[in-house]
Amino acid sequence: MKWQVELFAYVSSENYFIDEHWYFLWYRKLNHLSPEMSSEGKEQHDLSPRDSAEGNDLSSPSGIHLELQRESSTDFKQFETNDQCRPYPRILIERQEKSNTNFKQFVIKKLQKNCQCNPTKAKNMILGFLPVLQWLPKYDLKKNILGDVMSGLIVGILLVPQSIAYSLLAGQEPVYGLYTSFFASIIYFLLGTSRHISVGIFGILCLMIGETVDRELQKAGYDNAHSAPSLGMVSNGSTLLNQTSDRICDKSCYAIMVGTTVTFMAGVYQVAMGFFQVGFVSVYLSDALLSGFVTGASFTILTSQAKYLLGLNLPRSNGVGSLITTWIHIFRNIRETNPCDLITSLLCLLVLLPTKELNEHFKSKLKAPIPVELVVVVAATLASHFGKLHETYNSSVAGHIPTGFMPPRVPEWNLIPSVAVDAIAISIIGFAITVSLSEMFAKKHGYTVRANQEMYAIGFCNIIPSFFHCFTTSAALAKTLVKESTGCQTQLSGVVTALVLLLVLLVIAPLFYSLQKSVLGVITIVNLRGALRKFRDLPKMWSISRMDTVIWFVTMLSSALLSTEIGLLVGVCFSMFCVILRTQKPKISLLGLVEGSEVFESLSAYKNLQTKPGIKIFRFVAPLYYINKECFKSALYKQTVNPVLIKAAWKKAAKRKVKEEVVTLGGIQDEVSVQLSHDSLELNTIVIDCSAIQFLDTAGIHTLKEVRRDYEAIGIQVLLAQCNPSVRDSLTKGEYCQKEEENLLFYSVYEAMAFAEASKNQKGICVPNGLSLSSD
């Protein structure tokens, strides 16, 4: 304990600041200080000055102690009085030793864990795959049944006209839309984890299905004039025969074959994404991209339904520029407009639009929205039937809708090569919308959903119904909002919706024979109001993020003017390019210290920030990699000093002195060069705040090495602060600093600044990066 007494007396002397500072610097340099040691705790360090002198002869290390003793205690008292940084305790953390893992043992261990089978694991797998077995036994009948029945009835009533209308959009007969909504409601009830979303027919997916169906119909030789191709017509190497009868497969039969095959492939993709847990693909579909895609596709939907409003019999345009082509065809044939269909369309618009607006305006006061679509469908069907509009005015009608269910039928395997690519975009859009809506409403109502299980659910909502003459489904925002606002509590409401659709399929469906297609077109167009209203949000979006607004416009225009699939691809590529562009032109700033804290903020953004003479703190808000390395260097040189220019000026001045040119102009330039070199010496430390640098690549590490080397050549030390673990590992692997220089990576900007202040005020001290800060 004798050394503690000596140290206490030593600290009490007038040379306390000299020796305490030497004691701290020296042991920090040798990494002997513990992280918990503070300026008070150094007195209790377990190594005495006497022991150090006897053991390792540390009392006079390389002349540092002697140099420090030449400074008077008055200098250090003045250093303290001038509010300069006193030695700041360094944070030193010892790394965990990583055990050497054998890859073979690792794989075996994982396989044993995942492949073992026991009753508990089997039970958990079944309950996880069928969530209905978990929540249905706990169902609170008194609390939930009224809301579920009410919401299920209302959504079912709304789905009847929409399912019939969207069947036309998908290029299918009306009954297939009813089948699709029915089976989707039942399957999601069994497999889904969201209590509120309504899964069924969705306009955008119907449009994408319809484009694929029309393309395949044209390839198979179907047109508007013939319902079936000539005998012996082949498609993909097989005769187009109906698998359930001996008659030739007509246009409607072949259309649903294409639709079910696309649906089957989309479901397979979604289940595969759930199995391999690749739901991260949806992160590439940002809100701005999805919104722009839906709005652009809405213009295509509106265009495709315009011919029904006018009663025109036009072929459906496909491919790039189909929207413009369709409108050209419409205006060329405008004289053939059916007056009966046009008047019916206008009357339906006059009824539907105001009523929809009233529903939305008073949705907080109405217990349930007015089912105006069903009212319009019933009224229009009665008017068409008793007025004999089809027979008298040749008005286009829905036609016969059979009751009951058709026998199941496997998808057409020969069509898979033709539609496999189309199914990729359909599957991604379907699961992205479903997962995002389920998570949104789960967060709103305070429960959790499993994203992978949602992908399984929507995948099987496509795979199983594809055997029952159905096409692709997903969640739909409009019907989900209605379902939530009418008191839905659990997935049981989907069963009530399915019962309503079942009643229509078994009894009521034939009564819609006389329903005009113009009415269905109006219903489809009116339901696009939400997507088209996104234009009203553009000013607010522009003020929040101009980049998102540009992404929205690019995706919307490409989806509308090119095609839905190409528009989606263009939107994804452009949004990824925007991410790269943001990192290529990041925000850079010099930082200052907030008074009375250890927080640093941008000097250009905030007032009354403190700076230390000779120290500049630079922040770069982006990853440092090959794309923006030159931006990093130019910004750093611009904000501080350019070491390349300073070295050039020094060399130029040295050459002039050697040649001893006594020319007035040369003298002036020499004076400027000397002045430049003198000004550069006022800056002695640059601290780079790496907190916003997410990662480094080899080009980024090389850039940091180059910057450090250039600045060291003119006597300026470079310190890195707040590097995240990934950046620190990259710097270590890239050999940014030697092993004895690892303490140049600081855990905070304040720590780095304090180190720079302390080293700056000790003339002649060699700091760990090898720079001599002596002004001699």
Secondary structure, DSSP 4 states (H G I P E B T S, - for coil): -HHHHHHHHHHHSTTHHHHHHHHHHHHHHTT---TT--TTGGGG-S--HHHHHHHT-TTS-TTHHHHHHTS-HHHHHHHHHTTPPPPPPP---PPPPPP---HHHHHHHHHHHHH---HHHHHHHHHHH-THHHHGGG--HHHHHHHHHHHHHHHHHHHHHHHHHHHHHTTS-HHHHHHHHHHHHHHHHHH---SS--EE--HHHHHHHHHHHHHHHHHHT--SS-SSPPTT-EETTEE-B-TTSSSBP-HHHHHHHHHHHHHHHHHHHHHHHHHTT-GGGGGGS-HHHHHHHHHHHHHHHHHHHHHHHHT---PPP-STTHHHHHHHHHHHTGGG--HHHHHHHHHHHHHHHHHHHHHHHTTTT-SS---HHHHHHHHHHHHHHHHTHHHHH---B------S-PPP----GGGHHHHHHHHHHHHHHHHHHHHHHHHHHHHHHT----HHHHHHHHHHHHHTGGGGT----EE-HHHHHHHHHTT--STHHHHHHHHHHHHIIIIIGGGGTT-BHHHHHHHHHHTTHHHHGGGGGHHHHHHH-HHHHHHHHHHHHHHHHT-HHHHHHHHHHHHHHHHHHHHHS-EEEEEEEETTSS-EEETTT-SSEE--TTEEEEEEES-BSTTTHHHHHHHHHHHS--HHHHHHHHHHHHHHHHHT---HHHHHHHHHHHHHHHHHTT--EEEEE-TT---B-HHHHHHHHHHHHHHHHTT-EEEEES--HHHHHHHHHTT-S-GGGGGGEESSHHHHHHHHHHHHTSTT-B-TTS-B----
